[in-house]
Amino acid sequence: MWASKSKQFFPRKHAFRCTSPRVSSSSAAVETLPSYVPVGEEERRPFVPDPFTSADSPHWLKNDPNLSHSLSWHARARGFRGDTVSFAGLVKVACESDSKGNLRPLFKELISSRKSPPLETRALFEALRDRFTVTTATLARVFHELTSAYIELGMPNEAFDAFIEAGGLGFIPHRSTCNLLLKFLMGHGDRTAVMDVYLQMKRLGVVPNACSFRVMIEAFLREGRPEEAFHVFGEMRRTGISFGVLTYNVMINQVCISQGPDSGYDFLKKIRDFGIELNDYSYNVLIRRYCDESRIVKAEGVLKDMESHGVSPSKHSYLCIIIGYCKSRNLIRALSLHDEMVSKGIEVDGVIMSSLIKCLVDMDMATKGLETFQQFRSLGNHVDGVLYNVAICAHCKLGDMDGAIELFEDMKGRNLEVDVIHYTSLIRGYCLNGEVDEACRMFDCMLEDGLAPDVVAYNVLASGLCRNSRVQEAFDLLASMLDHGVQPNASTYVTFINGLFKAGEVEAAKAFFWSLEEKGVLLCNHILSSMVGGYCDAGCYREAYKFFIKWSSEGVLVDETARTKLIRSLCGEEDVERAHMVFKTMFRFEVIPDEITYGRLIAAYCRAGNMNTALSLCKELLRRGMQPNPIIYTTLMHGYCQKVCFAEACSLFDEMKGRGVVPDVITYTVLLNGYCKATLKRACLDPDVGTKKVMIRVKCSKLLDEMEMMEIKPDVVFYTVLLDGLCKTDCLQDALEIFDQMANNGLMPDAVVYTVLVSGYCRQGQVDKAVELVSDLIDQGFCPDTHLFSVLDHWIERQNGPSSVTS
């Protein structure tokens, strides 16, 4: 019998038998734990039953709370490899002991032991139920400890599998066990497992409580399944369970994080529809999220909504919105909300005032900002160091360094802490006002006050020195910076590169850059962009292009400012092919140029007369889902008109209007000029003056009517082109009527307009009237330019010989 049992539970090459007698104490039990030796290799001993596999666990194990724990450890130390029934025996011993703390350590040791076989949940609980007749209540307790052991060991998959297997074992897990598992799986981000556990709970008849519902709702929300979340929410409400407002606020925030503020807002509305009373924080969560996405108008809408539902906004409700409006320079709305806060008796603190005053300063209203600061301070409100710094910056921007120093000293007198930021603001102010010596003195004062300048302070002073052509002093400052253990950053290097380029030291800037590479400095996008921009500012366009190509071939694309400057510079130099190469390089980095960049390149090709490429770029712009603006269409039309391709220009004009792009007065001016040129070209082939006059009158009348209908008012340039066209087609009387209409519309003719009229008179052989017009202008105090006199002289010479008008 013993041999068969040993083969069953210890399947090894040889049969084993137990050599230890019964013991009566835990220490003795540990010392005399059964050791197993091959049968026949040791003298036979009296049979001792296996305490782990006996259906009746020995009562001598029950009174020692640490015994099962000790036995398990000692058994493994001796090489004990028990099967599931052996484990079940140990579990039953631990269950029947007086202490309730035996199970979890036992499970943790059995699970984590590499020598023990994997724990099979179903087999273990079947052995406990069938072989050891453990009650269902004890089984539920055992399962709770097993689940806790898996959780403490950080084994979510094993804990989940055990829970699923436990479904058909004849006991119902405790609700606390289910909740423990739900929270654990949720913490590991396994939301699918959370949902499966919840469904298993319902199948087993475990009634969820507030904790269960909370975890499930959160899981559905994080999974992006709000409808299922609300189904659970409705189920919870039907059971009479409700959360506190804090829990709802956490849920709203969770929806905002996982799905965005729009979904969070929908969630809030649905909660509100259930009759849940929310507080200001519920709405503030949404306001903050909308402001983080710079959707300030939407945030203000939430503010109005909370008020309409009887929730009074707090200071924090207004704070994010006002700061958001200030950042977007919408000062009118920011001040309006500030006034609204004051009218409702809501405290306006220094944070809000700092944002408002900074916005005023940034929008070149520093004087108004200082007035607001003085008013706020005079009302006895607390003014912190941040607000003082904003006011100091306002004085610096106005060039009032005495006022800035006065505020600085006032701040000291109020025992407010003066830090590096305040000194840096003063240094920046002195540098902007060209008082670099004072900036250096302030820097020394900062050192004397025991403050250690940071990299920003060094950068500000170095930038001031470079802007004022004191580059060598800036390099001395850099050396001091390194001596004091302050490491330069990218902004430091950019400051020196920009300073050298501004001083005209192109070769020095180049040498400084390459020295950075030799020193192993990370040549980031910011530094590379400053080199491209510097080359362009210095007029070294080819160098800028070569530098751009070199680094783009190494996988670095300079920033938008540098790219724009390079394309603009190359197009300005009519180096269209290189500009186009920069354009194509952007696509290689999956950077799509904007309409302005397309427009620059299109304009360059139009100036070069390459209308095919210019038009293909416009079509490419459309294919990429962008809409050409009026400037692009006008540029293309002007290019075609320059080539006297009026039909193509008219086709673009019709396309422009068909796409809903509204033409402006420049568009109509270009179209009119093109038509006049086309008419004059046809007139060379058809000498019929009558036809020529009718054509230009009809076209001009049509354009003027269309402009009037679209409420586009002609400007001086439009009238000049119109007058020139009429005069060159011998419609002088029509031109004079247009000239009178121009004056009636309040437009003052310039020298070009009068030159056109003088030419018109002269073309008709009315040189005397032209001379009379010029004389009247001189009498009225108008000073004609040399071009007008040269035109008049030309016609007088043709008629009478040399003239003395210019004298």
ZAMARGU-4260 file (C-alpha; in steps of 0.2 Angstrom, whole numbers, plus 5000, padded with zeros to 4 digits):
<rodrens>
0) 5000/5000/5000 | 5014/5012/5004 | 5023/5009/4988 | 5008/5012/4978 | 5005/5029/4987
5) 5022/5034/4985 | 5022/5030/4966 | 5005/5040/4965 | 5012/5056/4973 | 5030/5055/4970
10) 5033/5048/4952 | 5051/5045/4952 | 5063/5031/4947 | 5062/5022/4964 | 5048/5020/4976
15) 5050/5030/4993 | 5044/5028/5010 | 5042/5039/5025 | 5055/5037/5039 | 5049/5050/5051
20) 5038/5046/5066 | 5023/5057/5072 | 5028/5072/5082 | 5018/5083/5094 | 5025/5100/5092
25) 5028/5111/5077 | 5047/5112/5080 | 5048/5094/5082 | 5038/5092/5066 | 5050/5103/5056
30) 5065/5094/5063 | 5058/5077/5059 | 5049/5081/5043 | 5048/5065/5033 | 5063/5061/5022
35) 5061/5049/5007 | 5074/5036/5003 | 5073/5022/4990 | 5065/5006/4997 | 5078/4993/5000
40) 5092/5005/5003 | 5087/5008/5022 | 5080/4996/5035 | 5061/4995/5035 | 5053/5006/5047
45) 5035/5006/5054 | 5022/5013/5042 | 5018/5032/5045 | 5004/5040/5035 | 5007/5055/5024
50) 5001/5070/5034 | 4998/5079/5017 | 4987/5066/5008 | 4977/5058/5022 | 4959/5062/5021
55) 4959/5066/5040 | 4972/5079/5043 | 4981/5076/5059 | 4974/5086/5073 | 4992/5089/5080
60) 4994/5102/5066 | 4979/5112/5069 | 4985/5121/5085 | 5001/5128/5078 | 4998/5143/5066
65) 5015/5143/5058 | 5016/5124/5056 | 5009/5123/5038 | 5020/5137/5033 | 5036/5128/5040
70) 5031/5111/5033 | 5029/5119/5016 | 5046/5127/5017 | 5055/5112/5024 | 5047/5100/5012
75) 5053/5111/4997 | 5071/5112/5005 | 5072/5093/5005 | 5066/5091/4987 | 5048/5088/4991
80) 5037/5088/4975 | 5019/5086/4980 | 5005/5085/4968 | 4988/5094/4969 | 4981/5082/4983
85) 4996/5086/4993 | 4994/5104/4991 | 4976/5102/4996 | 4981/5093/5012 | 4992/5108/5016
90) 4978/5120/5013 | 4966/5111/5024 | 4978/5111/5038 | 4980/5129/5036 | 4962/5132/5035
95) 4959/5122/5051 | 4972/5130/5061 | 4967/5143/5074 | 4976/5157/5064 | 4968/5165/5048
100) 4984/5171/5041 | 4992/5154/5036 | 4983/5153/5019 | 4990/5167/5009 | 5009/5164/5014
105) 5006/5146/5010 | 4999/5150/4992 | 5013/5163/4989 | 5026/5150/4993 | 5018/5136/4983
110) 5015/5148/4968 | 5032/5156/4968 | 5042/5139/4971 | 5051/5133/4955 | 5052/5116/4962
115) 5033/5114/4964 | 5023/5110/4949 | 5011/5123/4943 | 4995/5126/4954 | 4979/5119/4945
120) 4965/5129/4953 | 4951/5117/4947 | 4960/5101/4953 | 4965/5110/4970 | 4947/5115/4974
125) 4940/5098/4968 | 4952/5089/4980 | 4947/5101/4994 | 4928/5098/4991 | 4928/5080/4986
130) 4943/5072/4996 | 4944/5083/5011 | 4925/5088/5012 | 4929/5106/5014 | 4913/5117/5016
135) 4908/5130/5002 | 4911/5144/5015 | 4929/5138/5017 | 4931/5136/4999 | 4926/5154/4996
140) 4938/5159/5009 | 4952/5149/5002 | 4949/5156/4985 | 4950/5174/4992 | 4967/5170/4999
145) 4973/5162/4983 | 4967/5177/4973 | 4976/5189/4985 | 4992/5178/4984 | 4991/5180/4965
150) 4988/5199/4967 | 5002/5201/4979 | 5014/5192/4967 | 5008/5203/4953 | 5001/5189/4942
155) 4986/5196/4934 | 4984/5182/4921 | 4985/5168/4934 | 4972/5177/4945 | 4960/5180/4930
160) 4962/5161/4925 | 4959/5155/4943 | 4943/5166/4944 | 4936/5159/4928 | 4940/5141/4933
165) 4931/5144/4949 | 4915/5146/4941 | 4909/5128/4941 | 4916/5122/4957 | 4901/5124/4968
170) 4904/5139/4978 | 4902/5158/4975 | 4917/5169/4977 | 4915/5183/4990 | 4910/5200/4983
175) 4926/5207/4991 | 4936/5195/4981 | 4928/5200/4965 | 4931/5218/4969 | 4949/5215/4973
180) 4952/5206/4957 | 4943/5220/4947 | 4953/5234/4954 | 4969/5224/4952 | 4966/5220/4933
185) 4961/5238/4931 | 4977/5244/4938 | 4986/5233/4925 | 4976/5240/4911 | 4968/5224/4906
190) 4951/5231/4904 | 4945/5216/4893 | 4948/5205/4908 | 4939/5217/4920 | 4924/5216/4909
195) 4925/5197/4908 | 4926/5196/4927 | 4911/5207/4929 | 4901/5196/4917 | 4906/5181/4927
200) 4901/5189/4943 | 4884/5191/4936 | 4883/5173/4930 | 4888/5167/4947 | 4875/5178/4956
205) 4887/5190/4965 | 4878/5206/4967 | 4890/5221/4963 | 4891/5235/4975 | 4897/5253/4973
210) 4915/5248/4971 | 4911/5235/4958 | 4901/5247/4948 | 4914/5261/4949 | 4928/5249/4942
215) 4917/5244/4928 | 4911/5261/4923 | 4929/5267/4923 | 4934/5252/4913 | 4921/5255/4899
220) 4925/5274/4899 | 4944/5270/4897 | 4940/5258/4883 | 4930/5271/4874 | 4913/5263/4876
225) 4903/5276/4885 | 4886/5268/4880 | 4891/5252/4890 | 4897/5263/4904 | 4880/5271/4905
230) 4871/5254/4904 | 4881/5249/4920 | 4877/5266/4927 | 4859/5264/4924 | 4860/5246/4932
235) 4868/5254/4947 | 4855/5267/4949 | 4841/5254/4948 | 4849/5245/4963 | 4848/5261/4973
240) 4867/5264/4974 | 4874/5281/4970 | 4892/5288/4971 | 4898/5304/4979 | 4901/5319/4968
245) 4920/5316/4970 | 4918/5300/4961 | 4908/5307/4947 | 4921/5321/4945 | 4935/5308/4944
250) 4925/5299/4930 | 4922/5315/4920 | 4941/5318/4921 | 4944/5300/4915 | 4933/5302/4900
255) 4942/5318/4896 | 4959/5310/4897 | 4954/5295/4887 | 4942/5302/4874 | 4944/5321/4875
260) 4934/5335/4883 | 4919/5333/4870 | 4916/5315/4876 | 4918/5321/4894 | 4905/5335/4892
265) 4893/5322/4885 | 4896/5311/4900 | 4893/5326/4912 | 4876/5330/4903 | 4871/5312/4904
270) 4875/5311/4923 | 4866/5327/4925 | 4851/5320/4916 | 4850/5306/4929 | 4847/5320/4942
275) 4864/5319/4950 | 4869/5336/4958 | 4886/5341/4952 | 4898/5355/4959 | 4909/5368/4951
280) 4924/5356/4950 | 4914/5345/4939 | 4913/5359/4926 | 4930/5365/4930 | 4938/5349/4924
285) 4930/5352/4907 | 4935/5370/4906 | 4953/5366/4910 | 4953/5352/4897 | 4946/5363/4884
290) 4958/5377/4888 | 4973/5364/4887 | 4967/5362/4869 | 4966/5381/4866 | 4947/5379/4863
295) 4943/5394/4874 | 4926/5398/4867 | 4920/5381/4870 | 4927/5382/4888 | 4917/5398/4890
300) 4902/5389/4884 | 4904/5376/4898 | 4905/5391/4910 | 4888/5398/4904 | 4881/5381/4905
305) 4885/5378/4923 | 4877/5394/4928 | 4861/5390/4919 | 4860/5374/4929 | 4862/5383/4945
310) 4880/5379/4949 | 4890/5395/4954 | 4907/5397/4946 | 4922/5399/4957 | 4938/5408/4954
315) 4946/5393/4946 | 4931/5392/4933 | 4936/5409/4927 | 4955/5407/4929 | 4959/5395/4914
320) 4947/5404/4902 | 4955/5421/4906 | 4973/5414/4904 | 4967/5406/4888 | 4960/5422/4881
325) 4976/5431/4886 | 4987/5419/4878 | 4977/5420/4861 | 4978/5440/4863 | 4959/5441/4865
330) 4960/5455/4878 | 4942/5461/4876 | 4935/5444/4881 | 4948/5442/4895 | 4944/5459/4902
335) 4925/5456/4900 | 4926/5440/4911 | 4937/5449/4924 | 4923/5462/4925 | 4911/5448/4927
340) 4920/5441/4941 | 4921/5457/4950 | 4902/5460/4948 | 4899/5443/4956 | 4910/5446/4970
345) 4922/5432/4965 | 4940/5436/4971 | 4952/5441/4957 | 4969/5435/4963 | 4987/5439/4957
350) 4987/5424/4945 | 4973/5432/4935 | 4980/5449/4936 | 4997/5443/4930 | 4989/5436/4915
355) 4979/5451/4911 | 4994/5463/4913 | 5006/5452/4903 | 4993/5452/4889 | 4992/5471/4889
360) 5011/5472/4889 | 5013/5460/4875 | 5000/5469/4865 | 5010/5485/4866 | 4998/5492/4880
365) 5011/5493/4894 | 5005/5509/4900 | 4988/5502/4902 | 4995/5487/4911 | 5004/5497/4923
370) 4989/5507/4927 | 4980/5491/4930 | 4994/5485/4942 | 4994/5501/4952 | 4975/5500/4954
375) 4975/5482/4959 | 4989/5486/4972 | 4980/5502/4978 | 4965/5491/4983 | 4976/5482/4996
380) 4976/5466/4986 | 4991/5454/4989 | 5004/5457/4976 | 5016/5442/4974 | 5033/5441/4966
385) 5026/5435/4949 | 5015/5450/4948 | 5029/5462/4952 | 5040/5454/4939 | 5026/5457/4926
390) 5025/5475/4930 | 5044/5477/4930 | 5044/5470/4912 | 5031/5483/4908 | 5042/5497/4913
395) 5057/5489/4904 | 5046/5488/4888 | 5042/5506/4889 | 5061/5510/4892 | 5057/5516/4909
400) 5071/5508/4918 | 5070/5520/4933 | 5052/5514/4936 | 5057/5496/4934 | 5071/5499/4948
405) 5058/5508/4959 | 5047/5493/4958 | 5061/5481/4961 | 5066/5491/4977 | 5048/5492/4983
410) 5047/5473/4981 | 5062/5472/4992 | 5055/5484/5005 | 5039/5473/5007 | 5051/5458/5011
415) 5046/5449/4995 | 5059/5436/4989 | 5069/5443/4975 | 5075/5429/4964 | 5085/5426/4948
420) 5070/5429/4937 | 5068/5447/4943 | 5086/5451/4940 | 5085/5443/4923 | 5070/5454/4918
425) 5080/5470/4923 | 5095/5464/4913 | 5084/5461/4898 | 5077/5478/4900 | 5094/5486/4900
430) 5099/5476/4885 | 5084/5481/4875 | 5087/5499/4879 | 5105/5498/4873 | 5112/5501/4891
435) 5123/5485/4891 | 5134/5492/4904 | 5120/5494/4916 | 5114/5476/4912 | 5132/5470/4917
440) 5131/5480/4933 | 5114/5472/4937 | 5122/5455/4933 | 5136/5459/4946 | 5123/5464/4959
445) 5114/5448/4957 | 5130/5439/4961 | 5133/5450/4976 | 5116/5446/4983 | 5121/5428/4983
450) 5111/5422/4969 | 5118/5410/4956 | 5113/5415/4938 | 5105/5402/4928 | 5107/5398/4910
455) 5093/5410/4905 | 5101/5425/4914 | 5118/5421/4905 | 5109/5419/4888 | 5100/5436/4890
460) 5116/5446/4894 | 5125/5437/4881 | 5112/5441/4868 | 5112/5459/4874 | 5131/5460/4871
465) 5130/5452/4854 | 5116/5464/4848 | 5127/5478/4853 | 5142/5472/4844 | 5151/5467/4860
470) 5154/5449/4854 | 5171/5447/4863 | 5163/5451/4879 | 5150/5439/4876 | 5163/5425/4874
475) 5171/5430/4890 | 5154/5428/4898 | 5153/5411/4891 | 5169/5406/4898 | 5163/5413/4915
480) 5147/5403/4913 | 5157/5387/4911 | 5169/5391/4926 | 5153/5393/4937 | 5147/5376/4932
485) 5132/5382/4922 | 5131/5372/4906 | 5126/5381/4890 | 5110/5375/4881 | 5105/5376/4863
490) 5098/5394/4866 | 5116/5399/4872 | 5124/5393/4856 | 5110/5401/4845 | 5113/5418/4854
495) 5131/5417/4849 | 5128/5412/4831 | 5115/5425/4829 | 5126/5438/4837 | 5141/5434/4825
500) 5130/5435/4810 | 5122/5451/4815 | 5140/5458/4818 | 5144/5453/4800 | 5156/5440/4806
505) 5150/5426/4794 | 5166/5416/4794 | 5167/5418/4814 | 5149/5411/4815 | 5154/5397/4804
510) 5169/5393/4814 | 5160/5393/4830 | 5147/5381/4823 | 5160/5368/4818 | 5168/5370/4835
515) 5152/5364/4843 | 5152/5349/4832 | 5170/5345/4837 | 5166/5347/4855 | 5152/5334/4853
520) 5138/5346/4856 | 5122/5340/4850 | 5118/5350/4835 | 5099/5351/4837 | 5086/5358/4825
525) 5087/5375/4834 | 5105/5377/4831 | 5105/5371/4813 | 5090/5383/4810 | 5099/5398/4817
530) 5114/5394/4804 | 5102/5394/4789 | 5093/5410/4795 | 5109/5418/4799 | 5116/5414/4781
535) 5100/5421/4774 | 5101/5437/4784 | 5119/5440/4779 | 5114/5438/4760 | 5123/5421/4759
540) 5109/5412/4750 | 5119/5399/4742 | 5128/5395/4758 | 5112/5394/4767 | 5105/5382/4753
545) 5121/5371/4754 | 5120/5370/4773 | 5101/5365/4772 | 5105/5351/4759 | 5119/5344/4769
550) 5109/5342/4785 | 5093/5337/4777 | 5103/5323/4769 | 5108/5318/4787 | 5090/5317/4792
555) 5088/5334/4800 | 5075/5347/4794 | 5077/5365/4800 | 5062/5373/4808 | 5048/5383/4799
560) 5055/5400/4801 | 5072/5395/4793 | 5064/5386/4779 | 5052/5401/4775 | 5067/5413/4776
565) 5077/5402/4764 | 5063/5399/4751 | 5059/5418/4752 | 5077/5423/4749 | 5080/5411/4735
570) 5064/5416/4726 | 5069/5434/4729 | 5085/5430/4720 | 5075/5422/4706 | 5084/5405/4710
575) 5068/5396/4708 | 5075/5379/4705 | 5084/5379/4722 | 5069/5386/4730 | 5059/5371/4723
580) 5072/5359/4729 | 5069/5365/4747 | 5051/5363/4744 | 5053/5345/4738 | 5064/5341/4753
585) 5050/5346/4765 | 5039/5332/4757 | 5053/5320/4760 | 5051/5324/4779 | 5032/5322/4777
590) 5031/5341/4780 | 5017/5349/4770 | 5021/5367/4765 | 5007/5379/4769 | 4998/5391/4756
595) 5010/5405/4759 | 5025/5394/4754 | 5016/5388/4739 | 5011/5406/4735 | 5030/5411/4736
600) 5036/5398/4724 | 5021/5400/4712 | 5025/5419/4711 | 5043/5415/4708 | 5039/5404/4693
605) 5027/5417/4687 | 5040/5430/4687 | 5051/5418/4678 | 5038/5415/4665 | 5036/5397/4668
610) 5017/5396/4669 | 5016/5378/4667 | 5025/5374/4683 | 5016/5388/4692 | 4999/5381/4687
615) 5005/5363/4692 | 5009/5369/4709 | 4992/5377/4711 | 4984/5360/4706 | 4995/5351/4718
620) 4989/5362/4732 | 4971/5358/4728 | 4975/5339/4728 | 4982/5341/4745 | 4966/5347/4751
625) 4971/5366/4753 | 4962/5380/4745 | 4972/5393/4735 | 4970/5410/4742 | 4966/5426/4732
630) 4984/5430/4731 | 4989/5414/4723 | 4975/5416/4710 | 4979/5434/4707 | 4998/5430/4705
635) 4994/5416/4692 | 4982/5428/4683 | 4995/5441/4682 | 5008/5429/4676 | 4996/5424/4661
640) 4992/5443/4658 | 5011/5447/4657 | 5012/5434/4643 | 4996/5441/4635 | 4987/5425/4638
645) 4970/5433/4643 | 4959/5418/4640 | 4969/5408/4653 | 4968/5422/4666 | 4949/5423/4663
650) 4948/5404/4665 | 4957/5405/4682 | 4946/5420/4687 | 4930/5409/4684 | 4938/5394/4694
655) 4942/5406/4708 | 4924/5412/4710 | 4918/5394/4707 | 4928/5388/4722 | 4921/5402/4733
660) 4937/5412/4734 | 4932/5430/4734 | 4942/5441/4723 | 4949/5458/4729 | 4952/5474/4721
665) 4970/5468/4716 | 4962/5454/4707 | 4951/5465/4697 | 4965/5477/4694 | 4976/5463/4686
670) 4961/5456/4676 | 4958/5474/4669 | 4976/5477/4665 | 4977/5460/4656 | 4961/5464/4646
675) 4968/5481/4641 | 4984/5473/4635 | 4975/5460/4625 | 4964/5473/4617 | 4979/5483/4612
680) 4987/5468/4605 | 4971/5464/4594 | 4970/5482/4589 | 4987/5480/4580 | 4979/5467/4569
685) 4962/5476/4568 | 4963/5495/4565 | 4945/5497/4567 | 4945/5511/4581 | 4926/5509/4584
690) 4927/5491/4588 | 4941/5494/4600 | 4932/5507/4609 | 4916/5497/4611 | 4926/5482/4617
695) 4935/5491/4631 | 4920/5501/4637 | 4909/5485/4638 | 4923/5476/4648 | 4926/5490/4660
700) 4908/5493/4663 | 4906/5474/4667 | 4920/5474/4679 | 4914/5490/4688 | 4897/5483/4690
705) 4903/5466/4697 | 4914/5475/4709 | 4900/5486/4715 | 4889/5471/4717 | 4902/5462/4728
710) 4905/5479/4737 | 4923/5480/4732 | 4928/5498/4730 | 4941/5503/4717 | 4957/5511/4723
715) 4969/5523/4715 | 4979/5509/4706 | 4963/5502/4698 | 4958/5519/4692 | 4975/5522/4685
720) 4975/5505/4675 | 4957/5509/4669 | 4962/5527/4664 | 4978/5521/4655 | 4967/5508/4645
725) 4955/5521/4640 | 4968/5533/4635 | 4978/5521/4625 | 4962/5515/4615 | 4957/5534/4611
730) 4943/5534/4624 | 4949/5551/4631 | 4931/5557/4635 | 4927/5541/4645 | 4944/5543/4654
735) 4940/5561/4660 | 4923/5555/4666 | 4931/5541/4676 | 4944/5554/4683 | 4929/5564/4689
740) 4921/5548/4697 | 4937/5544/4706 | 4938/5562/4714 | 4919/5560/4719 | 4924/5544/4727
745) 4936/5553/4738 | 4952/5546/4730 | 4966/5558/4728 | 4975/5556/4711 | 4994/5554/4712
750) 5007/5559/4699 | 5005/5542/4689 | 4986/5547/4686 | 4991/5564/4680 | 5004/5557/4669
755) 4992/5545/4661 | 4980/5560/4658 | 4994/5570/4650 | 4998/5556/4639 | 4980/5554/4634
760) 4978/5572/4629 | 4994/5572/4620 | 4989/5556/4610 | 4974/5565/4604 | 4985/5580/4599
765) 4979/5591/4613 | 4996/5596/4619 | 4990/5613/4624 | 4977/5605/4636 | 4991/5594/4643
770) 5002/5609/4647 | 4987/5618/4654 | 4983/5603/4666 | 5001/5603/4672 | 5001/5622/4675
775) 4985/5621/4685 | 4993/5607/4695 | 5008/5618/4699 | 4997/5632/4704 | 4987/5621/4716
780) 5004/5616/4725 | 5005/5599/4717 | 5023/5595/4712 | 5024/5584/4697 | 5038/5571/4696
785) 5051/5571/4683 | 5043/5557/4673 | 5027/5568/4670 | 5038/5582/4663 | 5048/5570/4652
790) 5032/5563/4645 | 5026/5581/4642 | 5042/5586/4634 | 5042/5571/4623 | 5025/5576/4615
795) 5029/5595/4614 | 5045/5590/4605 | 5036/5580/4593 | 5023/5594/4589 | 5033/5610/4591
800) 5052/5606/4594 | 5061/5608/4610 | 5050/5614/4625 | 5054/5625/4640 | 5040/5618/4651
805) 5053/5610/4663 | 5061/5627/4665
</rodrens>
